[in-house]
């Protein structure tokens, strides 16, 4: 058995053992209780992504090409494939090649000329490529990924606003404007890089956490921006919680209030959920939050979430919704594979 295979098996085993330990009083683990229909749905969705990827590694979408390539690639890694092993190895390697080719001299992964909100793509690319790095066995390829990610981390630090957040573009280009969703994308991407061994400034992460705290309202929810405080946003609150967990913040005084607000707003998965039209974005992050709470809360929530996702899949394997089918399909597949345990960034 190769070293690479051993590491993948170790990740899977560790995740399953973690689940089993958390539910020792139960007769079944969360992973063992997965409905076989979910796996069929995942395979159909992944195969659709495979069929629609271009030979150059991206998906031909006008909106957010870098972000969608990174999200789709992340969904494929969630299946257990790597750049060299598994049924989607070729697609993952192509996506990595495409994103590496988008790395600029200043560290940005993306194209500021065609993408007016390039920080989304930059953050998701850091997340995806950091997961690729952990499984890359070729020395020259690892060195290339380390170089790209080291520069990308530096770009994120330079793009951070004075308040500690990030906007749709760098602070200098965006008049120091920031908002919650792009901030969360950067924090998760930076955490993925740090987990993969790329140096990340502790000061940058500390400022980002303080930014989230500063945007918190008395009801426990998070506002849209440090400049536009007002009503709480359930989607941004869920994303902020996921980011705080990634940053190692489980015990601050703010987290319980944020979690209570998110549960009250989002846990029933009803059509009336206040997701402000961003249902898939909202549950991409809220599912991570619930999964981190343990199986007692996760399994019943997961069953309802997954059943809804399965019911909305199109016959060809994709999902429709806001932004683009590639975006919705990638978000749904990441959610459907959370407790498979192959993506370190999402593990408990």
C-alpha positions as CSV (number, residue, x, y, z in Angstrom):
1,X,0.0,0.0,0.0
2,X,1.3,3.4,-0.9
3,X,1.9,6.2,1.7
4,X,-0.8,8.3,0.0
5,X,-3.4,5.6,0.2
6,X,-2.5,5.0,3.9
7,X,-3.1,8.6,4.7
8,X,-6.5,8.7,2.9
9,X,-7.5,5.5,4.8
10,X,-6.3,7.1,8.0
11,X,-8.4,10.2,7.5
12,X,-11.5,8.1,6.8
13,X,-10.9,5.8,9.7
14,X,-10.2,8.7,12.1
15,X,-13.4,10.4,11.0
16,X,-15.5,7.3,11.5
17,X,-13.9,6.5,14.8
18,X,-14.6,10.0,16.0
19,X,-18.3,9.6,15.0
20,X,-18.4,6.2,16.7
21,X,-16.9,7.6,19.9
22,X,-19.4,10.5,20.0
23,X,-22.3,8.1,19.8
24,X,-21.1,5.2,21.9
25,X,-24.5,4.8,23.6
26,X,-26.2,4.4,20.2
27,X,-26.5,1.1,18.3
28,X,-25.3,2.8,15.1
29,X,-22.9,5.5,14.0
30,X,-23.9,8.5,12.0
31,X,-21.9,7.3,9.0
32,X,-23.3,3.8,9.1
33,X,-26.8,5.2,9.2
34,X,-26.4,6.9,5.8
35,X,-29.3,6.3,3.4
36,X,-28.1,4.5,0.2
37,X,-30.1,6.9,-1.9
38,X,-27.8,9.7,-0.8
39,X,-24.8,7.9,-2.3
40,X,-26.6,7.4,-5.6
41,X,-27.4,11.1,-5.6
42,X,-23.8,12.0,-4.9
43,X,-22.6,9.8,-7.7
44,X,-25.0,11.4,-10.2
45,X,-24.0,14.9,-9.1
46,X,-20.3,14.2,-9.3
47,X,-20.7,12.6,-12.7
48,X,-22.5,15.6,-14.0
49,X,-19.7,17.9,-12.8
50,X,-17.2,15.6,-14.5
51,X,-19.1,15.7,-17.8
52,X,-19.4,19.5,-17.8
53,X,-15.8,20.3,-16.9
54,X,-13.7,21.7,-19.8
55,X,-10.5,20.1,-20.9
56,X,-8.7,23.2,-19.3
57,X,-10.0,22.4,-15.9
58,X,-12.7,25.0,-15.4
59,X,-16.5,25.0,-15.9
60,X,-17.7,27.3,-18.6
61,X,-19.6,29.8,-16.5
62,X,-19.6,33.5,-17.0
63,X,-20.1,34.3,-13.3
64,X,-17.4,33.5,-10.7
65,X,-15.3,31.1,-12.9
66,X,-12.5,30.8,-10.3
67,X,-14.8,30.3,-7.3
68,X,-17.0,27.7,-9.1
69,X,-13.9,25.7,-10.3
70,X,-12.7,25.6,-6.7
71,X,-16.0,24.7,-5.2
72,X,-16.6,21.9,-7.8
73,X,-13.1,20.6,-7.2
74,X,-13.7,20.6,-3.4
75,X,-16.9,18.6,-3.9
76,X,-14.9,16.0,-5.8
77,X,-12.3,15.7,-3.1
78,X,-15.2,15.1,-0.7
79,X,-15.8,11.8,-2.5
80,X,-12.3,10.5,-1.5
81,X,-10.6,11.1,-4.8
82,X,-7.3,12.9,-5.0
83,X,-5.3,14.3,-7.9
84,X,-3.8,10.8,-8.5
85,X,-6.4,8.3,-7.1
86,X,-10.1,7.7,-7.4
87,X,-12.7,8.1,-10.1
88,X,-12.4,11.9,-10.2
89,X,-8.6,12.2,-10.0
90,X,-8.3,13.6,-13.5
91,X,-11.0,16.2,-12.9
92,X,-9.4,17.3,-9.6
93,X,-6.0,17.6,-11.2
94,X,-7.4,19.6,-14.0
95,X,-9.2,22.0,-11.6
96,X,-6.0,22.4,-9.7
97,X,-4.1,23.2,-12.9
98,X,-6.6,25.8,-13.9
99,X,-6.5,27.5,-10.5
100,X,-2.7,27.4,-10.4
101,X,-2.7,29.1,-13.8
102,X,-4.9,31.9,-12.3
103,X,-2.3,32.7,-9.7
104,X,-0.9,36.2,-10.3
105,X,2.4,37.8,-9.3
106,X,0.7,39.6,-6.3
107,X,-0.7,36.3,-5.0
108,X,-4.3,36.7,-6.1
109,X,-5.8,33.6,-7.5
110,X,-8.3,35.0,-10.0
111,X,-8.8,37.6,-12.7
112,X,-9.6,41.1,-11.4
113,X,-10.3,42.3,-15.0
114,X,-13.3,39.9,-15.5
115,X,-14.4,39.2,-11.9
116,X,-15.6,42.2,-9.9
117,X,-15.8,40.0,-6.8
118,X,-12.6,38.2,-7.0
119,X,-12.1,37.6,-3.3
120,X,-14.7,34.8,-3.4
121,X,-12.6,32.9,-5.9
122,X,-9.4,33.6,-4.1
123,X,-10.8,32.3,-0.8
124,X,-12.4,29.1,-2.3
125,X,-9.2,28.5,-4.3
126,X,-7.0,28.6,-1.2
127,X,-9.4,26.2,0.5
128,X,-9.4,23.7,-2.5
129,X,-5.7,23.9,-3.2
130,X,-4.8,23.4,0.4
131,X,-6.8,20.2,0.5
132,X,-5.0,19.1,-2.7
133,X,-1.6,19.9,-1.2
134,X,-2.3,17.5,1.7
135,X,-2.5,14.6,-0.7
136,X,0.0,15.5,-3.4
137,X,2.9,13.0,-3.6
138,X,5.0,14.5,-6.4
139,X,7.7,16.8,-5.0
140,X,7.8,19.3,-7.8
141,X,4.0,19.6,-7.7
142,X,4.0,20.1,-3.9
143,X,6.6,22.8,-4.3
144,X,4.4,24.6,-6.9
145,X,1.3,24.4,-4.6
146,X,3.3,25.7,-1.6
147,X,4.5,28.6,-3.7
148,X,1.1,29.5,-5.0
149,X,-0.5,29.2,-1.6
150,X,2.2,31.1,0.2
151,X,1.7,34.0,-2.1
152,X,-2.1,33.7,-1.8
153,X,-1.9,33.9,2.0
154,X,0.2,37.0,1.7
155,X,-2.3,38.6,-0.7
156,X,-5.2,37.9,1.7
157,X,-3.3,39.6,4.5
158,X,-2.6,42.6,2.4
159,X,-6.3,42.7,1.2
160,X,-7.7,42.8,4.8
161,X,-9.5,46.0,5.8
162,X,-8.6,48.1,8.8
163,X,-11.7,46.7,10.5
164,X,-10.4,43.1,10.1
165,X,-12.7,41.9,7.3
166,X,-12.6,41.6,3.6
167,X,-14.7,43.0,0.8
168,X,-15.4,41.9,-2.8
169,X,-12.0,43.2,-3.8
170,X,-8.9,44.1,-1.8
171,X,-9.1,46.8,0.8
172,X,-7.0,49.2,-1.3
173,X,-9.2,48.8,-4.4
174,X,-12.5,48.7,-2.5
175,X,-12.1,51.8,-0.4
176,X,-11.6,49.7,2.7
177,X,-15.1,48.2,2.4
178,X,-15.8,44.8,3.9
179,X,-18.7,42.4,4.3
180,X,-19.4,39.1,6.1
181,X,-19.6,36.5,3.3
182,X,-16.2,37.4,1.7
183,X,-14.7,37.6,5.2
184,X,-15.8,34.0,6.0
185,X,-14.4,32.8,2.6
186,X,-11.0,34.2,3.4
187,X,-10.9,32.8,7.0
188,X,-11.7,29.3,5.8
189,X,-9.2,29.5,3.0
190,X,-6.5,30.7,5.4
191,X,-7.3,27.9,7.8
192,X,-7.1,25.3,5.1
193,X,-3.6,26.7,4.2
194,X,-2.5,26.7,7.8
195,X,-3.6,23.1,8.2
196,X,-1.6,22.2,5.2
197,X,1.6,23.8,6.6
198,X,1.5,27.2,5.0
199,X,2.4,30.0,7.4
200,X,-0.5,32.2,8.3
201,X,-0.2,35.4,10.4
202,X,-1.9,35.0,13.7
203,X,-2.6,38.7,13.7
204,X,-4.7,38.4,10.5
205,X,-6.8,35.7,12.0
206,X,-7.2,37.6,15.3
207,X,-8.3,40.7,13.5
208,X,-10.8,38.6,11.5
209,X,-12.3,37.1,14.7
210,X,-12.6,40.6,16.2
211,X,-14.3,41.8,13.1
212,X,-17.0,39.1,13.4
213,X,-17.5,39.9,17.1
214,X,-17.8,43.6,16.2
215,X,-20.6,42.8,13.7
216,X,-22.6,40.8,16.3
217,X,-26.0,42.2,17.3
218,X,-27.7,41.9,20.7
219,X,-29.8,39.0,19.3
220,X,-26.7,37.0,18.6
221,X,-26.9,37.4,14.8
222,X,-24.2,38.9,12.6
223,X,-24.7,42.1,10.5
224,X,-23.9,42.3,6.8
225,X,-20.9,44.6,7.3
226,X,-18.9,46.6,9.8
227,X,-20.0,49.7,7.9
228,X,-23.6,48.6,7.5
229,X,-24.7,47.3,10.8
230,X,-28.4,46.6,11.1
231,X,-30.6,43.5,11.1
232,X,-28.9,40.2,11.7
233,X,-28.3,37.9,8.8
234,X,-28.9,34.1,9.5
235,X,-26.7,33.1,6.5
236,X,-23.8,35.2,7.5
237,X,-24.2,34.2,11.2
238,X,-24.0,30.5,10.2
239,X,-20.9,31.2,8.0
240,X,-19.3,33.2,10.8
241,X,-19.8,30.3,13.2
242,X,-18.2,27.9,10.7
243,X,-15.3,30.3,10.3
244,X,-14.8,30.7,14.0
245,X,-14.8,26.9,14.5
246,X,-12.1,26.7,11.8
247,X,-10.2,29.4,13.6
248,X,-10.3,27.3,16.8
249,X,-12.8,29.5,18.6
250,X,-15.4,27.3,20.3
251,X,-15.5,28.9,23.7
252,X,-15.7,32.6,23.4
253,X,-18.6,34.4,25.0
254,X,-20.0,35.2,21.5
255,X,-20.3,31.7,20.1
256,X,-23.2,30.4,22.3
257,X,-25.3,33.5,21.4
258,X,-24.6,33.1,17.7
259,X,-25.4,29.4,17.8
260,X,-28.7,30.0,19.5
261,X,-29.6,32.6,16.9
262,X,-28.6,30.4,14.0
263,X,-30.6,27.4,15.4
264,X,-33.7,29.4,15.9
265,X,-33.5,30.9,12.4
266,X,-32.3,27.9,10.3
267,X,-32.6,24.5,12.0
268,X,-36.1,23.6,10.7
269,X,-35.0,23.9,7.0
270,X,-38.4,25.2,6.1
271,X,-39.1,27.3,3.0
272,X,-39.7,30.3,5.3
273,X,-36.1,30.2,6.5
274,X,-34.7,33.6,6.4
275,X,-31.9,32.9,4.0
276,X,-32.4,36.1,2.0
277,X,-32.6,34.0,-1.2
278,X,-29.2,32.4,-0.5
279,X,-30.5,29.0,0.6
280,X,-27.6,26.9,-0.6
281,X,-25.0,29.3,0.7
282,X,-26.7,29.4,4.1
283,X,-26.9,25.6,4.5
284,X,-23.4,25.0,3.1
285,X,-22.2,26.7,6.3
286,X,-25.0,25.9,8.7
287,X,-24.6,22.1,8.0
288,X,-20.9,22.5,9.0
289,X,-22.0,24.2,12.2
290,X,-24.4,21.4,13.1
291,X,-22.0,18.7,12.2
292,X,-19.5,20.1,14.6
293,X,-22.1,19.8,17.4
294,X,-22.0,16.0,17.4
295,X,-24.3,13.2,16.3
296,X,-27.2,13.9,18.7
297,X,-28.0,17.1,16.8
298,X,-26.4,16.2,13.5
299,X,-28.2,12.9,12.5
300,X,-31.8,14.1,12.6
301,X,-30.9,17.4,11.0
302,X,-28.8,15.7,8.3
303,X,-31.7,13.3,7.4
304,X,-34.1,16.2,6.8
305,X,-31.5,18.3,4.9
306,X,-30.3,15.4,2.7
307,X,-33.8,14.2,1.9
308,X,-34.7,17.7,0.7
309,X,-31.5,18.0,-1.4
310,X,-32.1,14.6,-3.0
311,X,-35.7,15.5,-3.9
312,X,-34.6,18.6,-5.8
313,X,-31.9,16.9,-8.0
314,X,-32.6,17.0,-11.8
315,X,-32.6,13.7,-13.7
316,X,-29.2,14.6,-15.3
317,X,-27.6,14.9,-11.9
318,X,-27.4,18.6,-11.3
319,X,-29.4,21.1,-9.2
320,X,-30.8,24.4,-10.2
321,X,-30.8,27.6,-8.2
322,X,-29.1,31.0,-7.7
323,X,-25.9,32.0,-9.5
324,X,-25.4,28.8,-11.6
325,X,-26.1,25.0,-11.6
326,X,-22.4,24.3,-11.0
327,X,-22.5,26.4,-7.9
328,X,-25.7,24.8,-6.5
329,X,-24.5,21.3,-7.4
330,X,-21.1,21.8,-5.8
331,X,-22.7,23.2,-2.6
332,X,-25.2,20.3,-2.3
333,X,-22.5,17.7,-2.9
334,X,-20.2,19.2,-0.2
335,X,-23.1,19.1,2.2
336,X,-24.0,15.5,1.2
337,X,-20.5,14.3,1.9
338,X,-19.7,16.1,5.2
339,X,-19.7,13.0,7.3
340,X,-17.8,10.9,4.8
341,X,-14.8,12.5,6.5
342,X,-12.4,13.0,3.5
343,X,-12.0,16.8,3.7
344,X,-9.8,17.8,6.7
345,X,-11.2,21.3,6.7
346,X,-14.7,20.1,7.5
347,X,-13.8,17.4,10.0
348,X,-14.8,17.6,13.7
